[in-house]
Amino acid sequence: MKVLLQPHAKLIAILAIIMLLVLNYSIVSTRLDNNFFGVIFSIFLFLYAGRKTTLSISYPLLALIFLLEFISYRLHTKSLHFHALLLFACFVYYSFTQKISFIAFICLFLFSSVFDQLFNYLTVEIKQALCYGVYLTLKNFIPITKIEGVNFYINNAKVSIDTACMGLSMFKTGLLFGAFLLTLEERKNQKYFNILQILLFCCVIVILNIISNYFRIITLVLFNCTEENILHHAIGIMCFVFYQIVPLLFLIRFFNPKKENITDNSFFPKLLPMIIATGILFITSLELKKEQNYSLLENLNPHYNIKKGVWVNNEVFKIAAPETLIYIKTPIHKPLICWTGNGYKIIESKEIMRRNEKIWLTKLEKNNIRYFSYWWYEYDNKKYTSLTEVLLLKLFHNKTVRLINETSIKELK
């Protein structure tokens, strides 16, 4: 009976994957445009480096897919839905082969748009912390007058570190190289790393990446080479090689794979979890096809004169006041990312108290003009500085969440 059922189960699973890919064509094509190489590399690792495991992960994978789809359904988060589709493909592959690559599994997260969003939300804060560390290191050796966010003032001249000095591309390249090293070691030894070893090695990569960026900023400041040119990129590559690649090649010798491959082939796929997962993905796919009403202006403070505003698109409403530019957006549109994309340089970003409420203040600069951008998330007429907090509130209570951004050339009170 099992022998007769298994070929049909494979065919049904393949048809389910094809159906879901067709149903989510626009989401899949958009996400692959952003992370095509990383996703393809992760899939290749699943096929090339997958190994049999005695761990029963069908139901944990099903629980993870359910969690991602629950969030996607409630918040219309297409990036999480795309990641759930990738996990479903891994789930099907495991169900029929009993093989999984934990290295590839981690890579799927690292090269997903979920991680991109997380990194983009943290990169400014990380860069400011790195710049302050560089200031503490160099202030006793060169005449640094002061530091303001990412601006160093040396002999009354301003040296500004650009956004590339804590870039996502170098971070991903380091993780990609680490995954490649781990896979080579497994193939060479015909043994496998356990999940703790893989996670520890990933932590080492992250630490080395921070160290690499730290020394990169030091070198750029010392050479006064913060503008985009050949020397700027050469310094970045050299720091990446000397402070990340070389140490990884040395440290990999201390990570010895010990797990033997499992040769027992008596394994039969569990069809019930696959059917449940397919149903969850199908329902969420249909929900995401519906046009969403963000209700951005619902119960908005009357202080904002919406009659003078215009819709930029269905996720952004703009009000051009005499001295202040006001944006009312969906919470995913973090101002730091939007301003950087429009050619503004972020000088400093910090939490402040304004009218007894905590909000964000971001100092921007463009064409030698300083701007002050105040922004916060608003939920149920209360202000928040944490995206995670407001999304959790919306996840369970489903009220309007918006991001309000006020920008002026003067400091507002």
N, C-alpha and C positions, 0 to 999 in steps of 0.2 A: 504493500500500500504506500509506504513512504517513497519507494523508488518511482512509483507511478505519479505521485503527487508533486514531487520536487520539481520536475521540468515545468509543470503548469504554474507552480508558485513563482519560479523565476520569470516566466513570461508575464504573469500578472504584475510582478514587482517592476519589471522593465516598462510595461505599459503605464503603470501608475506614475513612474518618474517622468516619462514622456508627456503624459497628460498634465502634470503639475508644471513642467517647464513651459509648455505651450500656454497654459493658463496664466503663467507669470512671466511671459516673454519680455515685457517692457521692464519689469523689475530686474530680471536676470541680466539683460543686455546692459542696463545702466550700471549695475554693480560690477559687472565684468570689465567695463570700460575703465573703472577706477582701480581695480586690483586684479587685472587679468593674469599677469605673470605669477603673482603670489598664489592665486586660487589654483591655477594649472599646476604649479609646483607642488602644492599641497596634495592635489589629487594624484599626481605622479608618485609622491611619497607613499600614499596609501597603497598604490598598486605595487610599487617596487620594494618598499620596506615593511609592508604589513606582515605581522607574525601572528600565529595562533596563540590564543590566550585561554586560560581556564576561567578567567573572570567572566561572570555573567553580567553583561552590560546592556542587554536588550531593554530592560525596564528603566535603568538609569538614563539611557539615551532617550527613551520615550518621555520620561519626566522632564528632561532638559528641553526637548522639542515642544512639549506642552507649555512649559514656562515661557519660552521665547514667543510662541504663538499667542498665548494669553496676553502678553504685553503688546504684541503687534496688533492684535484684534482691538484692544482697548484704546491704544494710543496711535494706531495707524502708522506704526514704525516699520517702514519697508526694509530697512537695513537688517533688522532682527529677523524679519520674515525670510529674507534671502539667506541668512545664516542658518535658519531652521531647515531650509531646502537642502543646503549643503550637508547638514547633519543627517538629514533623511537619506541622502545618497550613501553616506558612510554607514548608516544604520542598515540599509539594504545589503551593502557589500559585506558587512560583518555577519549578518543573518545567514548568508549562504556560504561563507568561507571560514567563519570563526576567526578571521584575521582582522587586526587593527594595528595601526601605527600611531602610538601616542605622540610621537614627534610631529607627524602630519596633523593630528588632531589639534595640537597646540598651534601649529602654523595656520590652520584654518581660522582660528580666532585672531591671530596676529595680523593676518593679511585680509581681514574682513573690514568692511566699512564701520562696523561696531568699534573696532580698535582705533580706526582713523578718527572717529568722532571723539573717543576718549582721549586720544593723544592731542588732538587739536584743542580740546578744552583745558588740557594741563600744560601745554607747551610754553605758554607765556609765563606762567608761574615758575616752571622749571628753569626757564632761561633767566628770569630775574634772580632766582636763587643762585644759579651758576655765576652770573655777573657779579653778584655781591661777594661770592667766594673768591673770585678773581681779584676784586677790589681789596679784600683783606690780605690777599697774598702779595699784591704788588705795591700797596700804598707805602711800604717802607723802603722800596727800591726805586720807584720812579715818582715824580711829583704829581700824584693824582690829587686834585683839590677836593673833589667829591664825586659821588655816584648818584645818579637819579634813574632808577629803573634799569634800563639797558644803556644809559649814556654815561660815559666816563669823561670827566673834565680834567684834562692834563695840560698844565701851563696855560690855563684859560681857554684852551681849545677843546671842542667837543668831539669825542670819538664814540660813535654809535654802533652797537652790534646789531646786525640784521637778523631777521627771523630764521635764516638758513642755518644759523649756528646752533640750533637745536632742532634740526630738520628730521622729518619723518622718514625720508628716503634713506639716510645713513642708518637710522635706527633699524629699519626693516632689513637693510642689507646685512647688518651685523647678525640679526636673528636668522636670516636666510643662510648665511655662511655657517652659523652654529648648527643649524639643522642638517646641513650638508656634512659637516664634520661628524656629528653623531651617527648619521646613517652610514658613513664610510667605516667608522669604527665597528658598528654592528656587523656589517658585511665582512670586514676583515677577520673578526673574531668568531663569526658564526654564532654569536650570542647576542643578547638584547639587554638594553638598559631598562631599569624599572622606572616607574613614573616619578619617584622621588629624585632619582639621579637626573632625569630630564628637566624637572622643574628647577633643581639646583643649578644646572648648567645654564638655563634661561636666566636665572637671577644673576649669575656671573656675567652673562652677556650684557644685561641691563646696566650693571655697575660699571663695566668697562666702557660702555657707550657714554655714560655720564662723565667718566674720567676723560675719555677721548674729546668730548665737547668742551670740557673744562680747560684742557691744555690747548685746544684749538682757539678758544677765546683769548687765553693768555698770549698765544703767539700772534694772533691778529692785532691785539692791542699793542704789543711790543713793536710790531712792524708797521703799525698804523695802516693796516690793510683791511679795512672793513667794507670797502666798495667791491662790487662784483667785477673781478678780473681774473686773469690766469693765475696770478700768485695766490689770490684768495682761495680759489678752488684747489690749487696745488697743496696749500697748507692743510686744507680740510682732508684731502686724500692721504697725505703723509701722517697726520694725526690718527686717522682711522686705521691705517696700516700698523703704525708703531704701538698704538695704545689699545687696539682691539684685536686685529687679526693675529699679530705676533703672540700676544699673551694667550689667545685662545688655542693656537697651535701648541703652545707649551703646556697649558693646563689640561688639554684633552687627554694627556698621558696619565693623569691621575683619576680619570673616570673610566673604570673598567667594566664593560658589560658582563653580567654574570648569569643571566637567565638563559636556560637551554630552550631550544625550540621544541614545541609539542608535536609529536608525530601521530598521535591518535586522531583518526579521521571520523570517528563515530559521532557525527554531529548533524542535527536536523534543524532547519530554521523554524523559529517560532512565528507562526503566521498572525496570531492575534495582535501582538504589538505593532506589526507592520500595517495591519488593517486600521487599527486605531490611529496610528500616526498619519496615514493617508487621509483619513477622514478629517482630522484636525487641520492638516495643511490645506485641504480642499475648502473647508469652511472659511478659514482665514483668508485664503486667496480671493474668494468671492467678496468678502467684506472689504478688502483693500481696493477692489475695483470700484467701489462706491465713491462718489465725490463727497469729500468731507467738508462740513460746515464748521469753521474754526470759531465763529462767534467772537471775533476779536474785540468788537466794539460793544459787546453786551455788558451792561452795568458798568460802563466806563466812567471814571471820575469826570464830572461836568467841567472841571478845570480845563480839560482838553477840548478845544473848539473843533469838533469833527467836521463842521460845515466848511472849514477852510482846508480840509485834508483831501487827499486823493489816494486811490488804491494803486500801489505799484504792481502788485499781483495779489492773488487771493490769500497770500500769507503775510503781506506787508502793507501797512497803511502809513502814509507820511503826512505830517502836518508841518508846514513851513511857517513858523512864527517869526516875528521881526528879528529877534536876537537868538532864537533857539530853533534847532531842527529836531523834530520829534518823530520817532519811529515806533509804531505799535506792531509787533510781529508775533509769529508763533515762536515758542520757546527754543526751537532748534536753531534759530538764527542768532547765534551768539555774536555780539557786536565786534569782539576782538577779531574774529575770522572775517566778518564782512568788511571791517575797516581796512584790514591788511590787504584783502583782495582788491580794494579800491585805491591802493597805492599809499595809504597812510602808514606811518611808522609808529608802532606802539612804544611809548617811552616808559610808562609805568602803569600797573594795574593793581589796585588795592581796595579792600573793603573800608568804608567810612560810615560814620553816623551822620544822618541828615534828617532833621526834624524828628529826632528820637527813633529813627528807623535805620536799619543797616542796609546799605546799598553798595554797588560797585562804582568806583571812580577810575576811569582809564584816561591817561594823558596821551594825546596823539600829536603827531607832527607831520605836516606836508607843506612843501614849498616854504620852509622856514616859518610857518605859522603854527602856533600852539593851540590845540583844541582840548576842551575838557568834556569828556563823555560820561554821563551818569546813566546807569542802567540797573535794572532789577527785574525779577520775575514777580508777577502779580497773580495771586490766586485768592478768590473770595474776598477781594478788596484788602488783602494783606500783602506786604512786600517780603520777598525772599531772595537770598543770594545763591541758593543751591538749586541747580537744575534737578538733581536727584530727588530732592525733597518735594518739589512741586509736581514732578511726574508721578511720584508715589501717591500723592494726594489725588491727582487726577485718575490714576489707575483704579482706585477703589471708590472714588466719589463722583468722578466724571463731570466736574465743573470746568468752566472756561479757565484756561491758563494762557497768559500772554507775557511777552517781554516788552518792557517799555524802555526806550533809549532816548535821553535828552542830551543834545550836543550843542556846545556854545564855545565862543572864543574867550568867554569870561568865566571865572569860577562862580558857580551858582551857590546860593545860600539856602 
